[in-house]
Amino acid sequence: MKKNNLIGLFALLLLVAVQIPFTYSATCSLVSPANYNTCLQILNTTLNDSDKDLLISNLDYQDKFFPNHQYIFNRNTNLIISTAPVGVSLQQGIFAKDVWNSLFTTMPSVLYNNSLYVPNKTQVLTGFNVRYVLPANYYSSGYPNTNGGDCQRTYTLTKNLSENRIFVNNIYQGSGKLVNVSINQDSVIKSVFSVNISYSIDHYSWQRYCSKYWKGMCTQWNYRCRYNRNEIQSDNIQTTDQINVKYYNNSFFANITTISSYSSNTNFKLNYSDSVRVNFQDSSYTYDKFSYTINYSKAPYYISTLKADYYGDEQIRNLFKQGNNLIVKNSNNCSIQAFDFFNLLNKSCFVEQKPVNFRIETDKLKYSLNETIKVYVYPQNISVNISYGNQSKIITGNTTFKTESLKNKIIAFNESSKAERVIYVQEQERFAIIYNLSIFGLINYVLLMVLKRCFGGLV
């Protein structure tokens, strides 16, 4: 008894040992050779099955922050599927056996917050199959042998049709394994696989007849196989599967405009709705709204569907960001890439050299000679070349000048704009001379008028 138990235990262990590699092989067979050993190592960990599936499914997916729908399409359409996935029921008929149908996924699509989002145009991928058991004609070897009461039975195939049809909200879209569909609202996508097969069956039965007569009496009876009746047998099997999808109606946009440009610095305003990547000659800005992984379904084939999770992270390299503004030192080779679940935008930036409006102000308008002029340039972060009289300098914000004789204009300019400020410089000595000359001239004028009146035409 103990010997039998040991033999049974050994057989069980051997069975498990034999089956484990097949389980691993079936799972890791989907992984590229470069990641195959890593896959086996994951399977040998103590992680639960869902965590293992998550790790294995993303071994080959490299675009963590980009929805690579082409990768998903290639992976799914290259799978060879002939039998029903785990959990899919089989239907049986007379001639049609193991009939199944499974709606695998739509491509492109993105699983987000437990909802499957699809764009206006997508493709529905389904799997379906049927195994036919073709009846064989029966011929009896002789009386009294029969089969089901027949000495002969012949089958003639009269109909054999199978079709997988796809519907969106009960509106027919097409048939096949990969079907193009149009979506304009939240919808129910249904796959209907129909199998219709019919046979015309002729039944024959033993018929007794007299094979020998004597004096009008039958002295010997025999049996011959003769046509009896016709029967039609059919299988009309229909299997359905469906999924609910949400219409992705996102207001996608991304643009970048030049706000200002001065002293080789360019100020851009960036507007975007989703993930965006802006690249310059020596700098870049990246915002990743979502991270992407692969969700497996339909074991053991592991149909892939992109799964999105909110990420909301930005990366800034060699530039300054203030709100939605990017201040860049070198704006050459500017390009912008933006994308959401299904839309992609790639374009070059046009760096527009917009005039930077600025103004000059002083602490007052009237100055004495050699007095200090306090000069303010607004906006304060503007870099300008400013000059007064024989003095010139490049400043950002404020500066001072000493007043000069006969110089009443302060001029500033940058790469695109120019501003001026007029002041008054009062010179005391020059003013006194002018004043005295004016008085002297006035006295002479009055004296001349008096002489004219007194002496008449003599003057």
TORLUMRO-162225 format. One line per 4 residues: their letters; for each residue y, x, z of C-alpha. Coordinates in steps of 0.05 Angstrom, whole numbers, always signed. Example, Ala and Ser with C-alpha at 12.3 -4.5 7.8 and 13.67 -1.06 7.14 Angstrom:
AS	-90/+246/+156; -21/+273/+143;
This chain:
MKKN	+0/+0/+0; +48/+56/+19; +30/+92/-44; +48/+31/-85;
NLIG	+114/+24/-48; +131/+97/-61; +114/+89/-134; +158/+27/-138;
LFAL	+216/+62/-104; +209/+122/-149; +209/+77/-210; +272/+42/-185;
LLLV	+308/+107/-173; +286/+132/-241; +312/+68/-273; +380/+76/-239;
AVQI	+383/+150/-258; +368/+133/-329; +417/+75/-333; +477/+110/-302;
PFTY	+487/+159/-360; +483/+101/-409; +537/+64/-370; +581/+126/-369;
SATC	+568/+140/-442; +584/+69/-462; +651/+71/-425; +672/+142/-444;
SLVS	+650/+135/-516; +718/+104/-529; +753/+166/-504; +771/+225/-549;
PANY	+727/+288/-543; +784/+325/-510; +785/+275/-452; +711/+259/-449;
NTCL	+695/+305/-389; +756/+278/-352; +730/+208/-364; +663/+226/-333;
QILN	+698/+257/-273; +737/+193/-263; +674/+152/-265; +643/+197/-212;
TTLN	+700/+183/-163; +699/+131/-108; +755/+91/-140; +744/+17/-152;
DSDK	+727/-6/-223; +797/-32/-239; +829/+35/-220; +777/+72/-261;
DLLI	+790/+27/-321; +865/+39/-314; +858/+114/-313; +807/+117/-369;
SNLD	+845/+70/-414; +907/+115/-412; +874/+182/-422; +890/+181/-496;
YQDK	+954/+141/-494; +1011/+191/-494; +1073/+146/-503; +1086/+128/-431;
FFPN	+1155/+99/-446; +1147/+75/-517; +1107/+15/-543; +1063/+48/-595;
HQYI	+1034/-14/-629; +1003/+26/-686; +960/+63/-636; +935/-3/-608;
FNRN	+922/-31/-678; +883/+29/-701; +841/+31/-638; +823/-43/-638;
TNLI	+809/-50/-712; +763/+11/-712; +717/-19/-660; +649/-42/-686;
ISTA	+632/-108/-652; +570/-146/-668; +547/-178/-603; +586/-221/-555;
PVGV	+628/-188/-501; +609/-197/-428; +622/-268/-404; +623/-300/-473;
SLQQ	+573/-358/-477; +522/-363/-533; +505/-428/-569; +437/-442/-599;
GIFA	+416/-486/-657; +353/-496/-697; +369/-443/-748; +434/-413/-720;
KDVW	+422/-373/-657; +469/-336/-610; +532/-365/-639; +594/-337/-605;
NSLF	+668/-331/-615; +721/-293/-575; +795/-287/-587; +808/-215/-569;
TTMP	+883/-205/-573; +945/-209/-617; +976/-148/-648; +1031/-131/-635;
SVLY	+1035/-160/-565; +1057/-137/-496; +1029/-160/-430; +1086/-166/-380;
NNSL	+1087/-203/-313; +1019/-234/-329; +1045/-264/-394; +1028/-242/-464;
YVPN	+1091/-235/-506; +1089/-236/-582; +1142/-229/-637; +1155/-278/-693;
KTQV	+1102/-245/-737; +1037/-221/-706; +963/-216/-722; +906/-249/-685;
LTGF	+843/-208/-675; +779/-246/-662; +705/-231/-658; +650/-279/-678;
NVRY	+578/-277/-702; +515/-316/-713; +442/-296/-718; +402/-337/-768;
VLPA	+329/-352/-758; +305/-368/-828; +245/-416/-830; +182/-395/-866;
NYYS	+143/-442/-911; +76/-464/-883; +12/-470/-922; -52/-491/-888;
SGYP	-114/-448/-900; -155/-511/-907; -173/-577/-876; -166/-594/-819;
NTNG	-115/-540/-802; -44/-564/-794; +23/-542/-765; +63/-596/-732;
GDCQ	+19/-646/-768; +34/-615/-836; -15/-583/-882; +43/-556/-921;
RTYT	+117/-551/-906; +170/-521/-952; +243/-507/-936; +301/-507/-985;
LTKN	+369/-482/-961; +422/-533/-981; +483/-510/-943; +503/-447/-906;
LSEN	+576/-444/-886; +611/-406/-831; +685/-397/-819; +731/-374/-764;
RIFV	+797/-411/-768; +861/-395/-729; +910/-447/-706; +978/-441/-672;
NNIY	+995/-505/-634; +941/-539/-677; +974/-516/-742; +926/-479/-787;
QGSG	+945/-406/-801; +886/-375/-836; +814/-353/-827; +777/-288/-814;
KLVN	+775/-234/-761; +847/-211/-770; +896/-267/-787; +972/-265/-796;
VSIN	+1008/-319/-756; +1079/-341/-746; +1106/-356/-676; +1173/-388/-661;
QDSV	+1161/-415/-591; +1114/-408/-532; +1047/-426/-563; +973/-436/-556;
IKSV	+933/-395/-606; +863/-422/-618; +803/-393/-654; +751/-442/-680;
FSVN	+686/-413/-707; +644/-464/-744; +572/-455/-769; +542/-507/-816;
ISYS	+472/-495/-842; +424/-546/-872; +353/-545/-899; +316/-596/-940;
IDHY	+245/-599/-914; +186/-627/-952; +128/-647/-909; +56/-651/-935;
SWQR	-3/-682/-900; -79/-685/-909; -100/-742/-953; -173/-765/-955;
YCSK	-203/-780/-1022; -273/-794/-1050; -300/-735/-1086; -369/-766/-1104;
YWKG	-392/-836/-1122; -462/-867/-1129; -472/-936/-1154; -399/-953/-1140;
MCTQ	-404/-927/-1070; -369/-864/-1044; -421/-816/-1021; -375/-756/-1006;
WNYR	-305/-752/-977; -257/-693/-982; -184/-679/-963; -126/-654/-1004;
CRYN	-55/-635/-983; -5/-684/-1013; +70/-695/-1007; +87/-742/-950;
RNEI	+163/-743/-937; +229/-706/-939; +273/-688/-880; +341/-656/-873;
QSDN	+353/-612/-812; +422/-583/-798; +460/-542/-748; +534/-559/-739;
IQTT	+558/-513/-685; +631/-501/-665; +655/-451/-614; +728/-444/-592;
DQIN	+770/-395/-554; +845/-394/-541; +902/-356/-509; +972/-375/-487;
VKYY	+1028/-332/-513; +1103/-328/-499; +1152/-321/-556; +1193/-258/-548;
NNSF	+1264/-279/-561; +1303/-219/-536; +1376/-206/-552; +1365/-134/-573;
FANI	+1425/-90/-587; +1448/-18/-582; +1512/+15/-606; +1556/+74/-588;
TTIS	+1630/+79/-603; +1681/+134/-595; +1733/+119/-542; +1772/+183/-544;
SYSS	+1768/+256/-565; +1809/+313/-535; +1800/+387/-521; +1731/+386/-555;
NTNF	+1708/+332/-506; +1688/+264/-535; +1685/+201/-494; +1633/+150/-520;
KLNY	+1621/+79/-497; +1547/+62/-499; +1524/-10/-502; +1450/-27/-500;
SDSV	+1401/-81/-479; +1336/-43/-470; +1310/+28/-474; +1356/+77/-508;
RVNF	+1358/+151/-525; +1422/+185/-547; +1418/+257/-571; +1474/+308/-585;
QDSS	+1474/+381/-605; +1466/+407/-534; +1458/+344/-491; +1423/+278/-486;
YTYD	+1420/+212/-448; +1356/+172/-439; +1344/+104/-407; +1273/+78/-402;
KFSY	+1272/+5/-384; +1196/-2/-384; +1135/+42/-376; +1073/+26/-417;
TINY	+999/+30/-403; +937/+1/-435; +902/-60/-408; +827/-64/-424;
SKAP	+790/-129/-436; +726/-155/-467; +676/-105/-439; +637/-67/-464;
YYIS	+683/-60/-524; +747/-52/-484; +799/-86/-529; +866/-53/-517;
TLKA	+931/-89/-502; +997/-56/-484; +1020/-72/-414; +1093/-63/-394;
DYYG	+1121/-51/-324; +1194/-48/-306; +1216/+24/-296; +1292/+28/-302;
DEQI	+1301/+103/-300; +1353/+147/-335; +1355/+221/-351; +1420/+258/-363;
RNLF	+1423/+327/-394; +1486/+368/-402; +1536/+311/-404; +1576/+268/-357;
KQGN	+1562/+193/-349; +1612/+145/-318; +1590/+73/-321; +1571/+61/-394;
NLIV	+1613/+119/-418; +1585/+186/-439; +1631/+247/-440; +1603/+301/-485;
KNSN	+1626/+372/-498; +1593/+380/-566; +1583/+314/-603; +1551/+345/-665;
NCSI	+1485/+317/-691; +1494/+252/-653; +1436/+203/-661; +1415/+140/-624;
QAFD	+1346/+109/-617; +1336/+43/-582; +1276/-4/-575; +1249/-63/-537;
FFNL	+1178/-92/-539; +1178/-101/-615; +1244/-78/-645; +1264/-7/-662;
LNKS	+1331/+22/-682; +1344/+93/-707; +1411/+115/-733; +1462/+171/-733;
CFVE	+1526/+164/-694; +1594/+166/-728; +1640/+205/-683; +1708/+174/-696;
QKPV	+1768/+216/-678; +1811/+163/-646; +1883/+180/-626; +1891/+189/-551;
NFRI	+1955/+154/-530; +1992/+189/-474; +2062/+193/-447; +2108/+243/-413;
ETDK	+2148/+227/-351; +2196/+270/-309; +2219/+264/-238; +2290/+247/-263;
LKYS	+2331/+247/-327; +2392/+290/-307; +2386/+363/-287; +2430/+422/-274;
LNET	+2421/+488/-309; +2361/+528/-281; +2337/+468/-242; +2262/+454/-238;
IKVY	+2236/+397/-281; +2174/+363/-254; +2133/+338/-313; +2076/+287/-310;
VYPQ	+2028/+272/-367; +1991/+205/-366; +1932/+194/-367; +1924/+251/-319;
NISV	+1858/+275/-349; +1888/+287/-418; +1893/+360/-439; +1956/+374/-480;
NISY	+1998/+431/-507; +2068/+421/-477; +2132/+458/-491; +2205/+459/-469;
GNQS	+2256/+506/-497; +2223/+574/-501; +2168/+555/-453; +2098/+530/-476;
KIIT	+2032/+519/-440; +1967/+479/-442; +1960/+433/-383; +1920/+375/-355;
GNTT	+1960/+329/-310; +2026/+358/-283; +2070/+419/-294; +2141/+445/-284;
FKTE	+2195/+478/-326; +2263/+510/-312; +2320/+478/-349; +2352/+517/-405;
SLKN	+2419/+514/-436; +2426/+465/-493; +2352/+445/-487; +2341/+371/-475;
KIIA	+2273/+354/-505; +2202/+362/-476; +2147/+357/-529; +2071/+351/-519;
FNES	+2014/+342/-568; +1938/+345/-572; +1889/+341/-630; +1910/+271/-650;
SKAE	+1975/+249/-616; +2045/+271/-598; +2095/+250/-544; +2168/+269/-527;
RVIY	+2214/+263/-467; +2290/+271/-472; +2329/+297/-412; +2401/+316/-398;
VQEQ	+2420/+386/-373; +2488/+389/-342; +2522/+459/-346; +2582/+464/-296;
ERFA	+2619/+523/-329; +2612/+496/-399; +2634/+428/-373; +2697/+458/-340;
IIYN	+2718/+495/-403; +2709/+433/-445; +2748/+393/-394; +2806/+443/-391;
LSIF	+2809/+447/-467; +2811/+372/-470; +2870/+369/-421; +2907/+424/-458;
GLIN	+2898/+388/-524; +2921/+322/-494; +2985/+355/-466; +3001/+386/-533;
YVLL	+2991/+319/-567; +3038/+284/-519; +3090/+340/-527; +3086/+335/-602;
MVLK	+3098/+260/-601; +3159/+268/-556; +3190/+321/-602; +3180/+276/-662;
RCFG	+3216/+219/-628; +3275/+262/-605; +3288/+303/-667; +3263/+255/-719;
GLV	+3245/+286/-785; +3261/+357/-761; +3193/+362/-729;
